[in-house]
Amino acid sequence: MRAGLFTEIKNNPWALAFVIVVHIVVIVLLSMNLVNEPTMPAAQQHKIIDAVVVDAKKYDDREKQKKLAEKKKIDDIKALKKKELEKKAQEKKRLAAEKKKREEKKLADKKAAKKKEEVKKQQEAKKLLAIKKKKEQDRIAKEKLIADKKAADKKAAEKAAAAKKEKERIAKIEAEKKRKVEEERQRRADEKAEFEQALLEEERREEEAKLQAERAARLQTQRSQYVMLIRQKVENNWLRPVSTSEGKSCDVIITQTMLGDVIDVRLQSCTSDNAFQRSVERAVRKASPLPLPPNPDVFDREIYFTFKPGL
């Protein structure tokens, strides 16, 4: 029993402190009663100490029970947390599966929408072509309006410059008496006006040159197309002679009327026999009247091109 008591005290030093405090209190109480009371027997003192030890053990048991209860509570909390973690993991897995399913559906919907969009684009292709043609027509009309406005603005600027110059001349006559004072200022004003007029004239010449260059390029393109139409019509009316091989050609000079009627045909630099040359001349005359030019400015009485079948 003593060994168990000392073991408990060793394992629980706070209990030893509690016992010592109790002993001190008992000793103090005994010393206070020594004068009036007889000395307490040793056996009775030993019983008191044992009672105190027993009370300490009961206290220690209660503490152990308390610790066990707290441990059980902690274990329950850990089990609950583990259960919550497992539940969260399952929920996370379920959400991941749902997310994957939604993404797969989204991808399928996207592919279907893309296919539908492609079909829609194909259906609208013809409409877009019509719209493009309409826009080109509107652009041409807009360019014409801009050109007309520039011409009107230019005319107004020239008129304004002429009016300004006339006003300065009248002012100069009226201010003759102050000529010496105003001579330098008027000279500078005249130079400025002349400089502005020169700038306007230079801009006009540049714009005119630009328009002429654009017109020349346009006419050259139209003329090339016009000659190509004539050459194609001649080729369409040409019949290959039996003796003519591949790769033959002739330079053709056609003289025509304003209506496209062929007046004369001349062949130069021919690389084949007379049968080929006669077939080319027949094709030219058979193609009369020749196609009319898209623009009267590109018409020429003499048309020159190289006749080479398959060119």
ZAMARGU-4260 file (C-alpha; in steps of 0.2 Angstrom, whole numbers, plus 5000, padded with zeros to 4 digits):
<rodrens>
0) 5000/5000/5000 | 5014/5012/5004 | 5023/5008/4988 | 5007/5012/4978 | 5005/5028/4988
5) 5023/5034/4984 | 5021/5029/4966 | 5005/5039/4965 | 5014/5054/4973 | 5029/5052/4961
10) 5018/5051/4946 | 5008/5066/4952 | 5019/5079/4961 | 5005/5091/4963 | 4997/5078/4975
15) 5012/5079/4985 | 5012/5097/4986 | 4993/5096/4991 | 4998/5084/5005 | 5012/5095/5012
20) 5000/5110/5012 | 4987/5100/5022 | 5000/5094/5034 | 5006/5112/5037 | 4988/5118/5040
25) 4986/5103/5053 | 5002/5107/5062 | 4997/5125/5063 | 4980/5121/5070 | 4988/5109/5083
30) 5001/5122/5089 | 4987/5134/5092 | 4978/5121/5103 | 4993/5115/5113 | 4991/5127/5127
35) 4972/5123/5131 | 4971/5105/5124 | 4981/5089/5128 | 4993/5082/5115 | 4985/5072/5101
40) 4990/5054/5101 | 5002/5048/5087 | 4989/5035/5081 | 4976/5049/5078 | 4988/5060/5069
45) 4992/5045/5057 | 4974/5042/5054 | 4972/5061/5049 | 4987/5059/5037 | 4979/5043/5029
50) 4963/5052/5027 | 4971/5066/5018 | 4980/5054/5007 | 4964/5045/5003 | 4956/5062/4998
55) 4971/5066/4987 | 4969/5049/4978 | 4950/5052/4976 | 4954/5069/4969 | 4967/5061/4957
60) 4954/5048/4952 | 4942/5061/4947 | 4956/5070/4937 | 4959/5054/4928 | 4941/5052/4924
65) 4940/5069/4918 | 4956/5067/4907 | 4948/5051/4900 | 4932/5060/4896 | 4942/5074/4888
70) 4952/5061/4878 | 4936/5053/4873 | 4929/5070/4868 | 4945/5073/4857 | 4944/5056/4849
75) 4925/5059/4845 | 4930/5076/4837 | 4944/5068/4827 | 4932/5054/4821 | 4919/5067/4817
80) 4933/5077/4807 | 4938/5062/4798 | 4920/5058/4793 | 4918/5076/4787 | 4935/5075/4777
85) 4928/5059/4769 | 4912/5067/4766 | 4921/5082/4758 | 4932/5071/4747 | 4916/5062/4741
90) 4908/5079/4737 | 4923/5085/4729 | 4924/5069/4718 | 4905/5071/4714 | 4908/5089/4709
95) 4923/5085/4698 | 4913/5072/4689 | 4898/5084/4687 | 4911/5097/4680 | 4919/5085/4668
100) 4901/5081/4662 | 4897/5099/4660 | 4913/5102/4650 | 4910/5088/4639 | 4892/5094/4635
105) 4899/5112/4633 | 4912/5105/4620 | 4899/5095/4611 | 4887/5111/4611 | 4902/5121/4604
110) 4905/5109/4590 | 4887/5109/4586 | 4886/5128/4586 | 4902/5129/4575 | 4895/5117/4562
115) 4879/5127/4562 | 4889/5143/4560 | 4898/5136/4545 | 4881/5131/4537 | 4875/5149/4541
120) 4890/5157/4533 | 4888/5146/4517 | 4870/5152/4516 | 4875/5170/4518 | 4889/5169/4505
125) 4878/5175/4491 | 4871/5189/4501 | 4888/5195/4505 | 4893/5195/4487 | 4877/5206/4483
130) 4882/5218/4498 | 4900/5219/4492 | 4894/5224/4475 | 4882/5237/4482 | 4896/5244/4493
135) 4907/5245/4477 | 4894/5255/4468 | 4891/5266/4484 | 4910/5269/4484 | 4911/5275/4466
140) 4896/5286/4469 | 4905/5293/4485 | 4921/5296/4476 | 4912/5306/4462 | 4903/5317/4476
145) 4920/5320/4484 | 4928/5325/4467 | 4913/5337/4463 | 4915/5345/4480 | 4934/5347/4478
150) 4931/5356/4461 | 4918/5367/4469 | 4929/5371/4484 | 4943/5375/4472 | 4933/5387/4462
155) 4927/5395/4478 | 4945/5397/4484 | 4950/5405/4467 | 4935/5417/4468 | 4939/5421/4486
160) 4958/5424/4482 | 4953/5435/4467 | 4941/5445/4478 | 4954/5447/4491 | 4967/5453/4479
165) 4954/5466/4472 | 4950/5472/4490 | 4969/5474/4493 | 4971/5484/4477 | 4957/5496/4482
170) 4964/5498/4499 | 4981/5502/4492 | 4973/5516/4481 | 4963/5523/4496 | 4979/5522/4507
175) 4991/5531/4495 | 4993/5545/4507 | 5000/5533/4520 | 5010/5524/4508 | 5027/5527/4517
180) 5020/5520/4533 | 5011/5506/4526 | 5023/5501/4511 | 5032/5487/4521 | 5016/5480/4528
185) 5008/5480/4511 | 5022/5472/4503 | 5023/5458/4515 | 5004/5455/4513 | 5006/5455/4494
190) 5020/5442/4496 | 5009/5431/4508 | 4995/5432/4496 | 5006/5427/4481 | 5013/5413/4491
195) 4996/5406/4496 | 4991/5408/4478 | 5006/5399/4472 | 5003/5385/4485 | 4985/5383/4478
200) 4991/5383/4460 | 5004/5370/4465 | 4991/5359/4474 | 4979/5361/4459 | 4993/5355/4447
205) 4997/5340/4458 | 4979/5335/4459 | 4977/5337/4440 | 4992/5327/4437 | 4986/5313/4449
210) 4969/5312/4441 | 4977/5311/4423 | 4989/5297/4429 | 4974/5288/4436 | 4964/5290/4420
215) 4979/5285/4409 | 4981/5269/4420 | 4962/5266/4419 | 4962/5268/4400 | 4977/5257/4398
220) 4969/5243/4407 | 4953/5245/4397 | 4963/5245/4381 | 4972/5229/4386 | 4955/5221/4390
225) 4948/5228/4373 | 4962/5220/4363 | 4960/5204/4372 | 4942/5203/4368 | 4946/5206/4349
230) 4960/5192/4350 | 4948/5180/4358 | 4934/5183/4345 | 4947/5180/4331 | 4953/5164/4340
235) 4935/5158/4342 | 4932/5160/4323 | 4949/5152/4318 | 4949/5134/4311 | 4966/5125/4312
240) 4973/5119/4295 | 4978/5101/4294 | 4996/5105/4290 | 4998/5117/4304 | 5007/5111/4320
245) 5007/5117/4338 | 5016/5133/4343 | 5013/5144/4328 | 5010/5162/4328 | 5008/5179/4319
250) 5008/5197/4323 | 4991/5204/4317 | 4987/5222/4312 | 4969/5226/4310 | 4962/5242/4302
255) 4944/5245/4308 | 4929/5257/4307 | 4921/5266/4322 | 4908/5252/4322 | 4921/5238/4322
260) 4920/5233/4304 | 4936/5226/4298 | 4944/5236/4283 | 4961/5228/4281 | 4971/5214/4289
265) 4990/5213/4289 | 5001/5199/4295 | 5019/5200/4301 | 5032/5189/4309 | 5023/5173/4305
270) 5031/5157/4310 | 5021/5145/4299 | 5016/5142/4281 | 5004/5151/4269 | 4989/5140/4275
275) 4991/5145/4293 | 4992/5164/4287 | 4977/5162/4276 | 4967/5154/4291 | 4972/5168/4302
280) 4966/5181/4290 | 4950/5172/4287 | 4947/5171/4306 | 4950/5190/4307 | 4937/5194/4293
285) 4925/5182/4300 | 4926/5190/4317 | 4920/5207/4310 | 4912/5217/4317 | 4924/5217/4331
290) 4919/5220/4349 | 4916/5238/4353 | 4927/5246/4366 | 4921/5248/4384 | 4926/5267/4383
295) 4926/5277/4367 | 4943/5285/4373 | 4952/5268/4370 | 4946/5265/4352 | 4960/5264/4339
300) 4958/5262/4321 | 4973/5250/4321 | 4973/5236/4333 | 4989/5226/4335 | 4991/5209/4344
305) 5000/5192/4342 | 4989/5178/4336 | 4995/5162/4344 | 4982/5148/4347 | 4982/5142/4365
310) 4991/5158/4371
</rodrens>
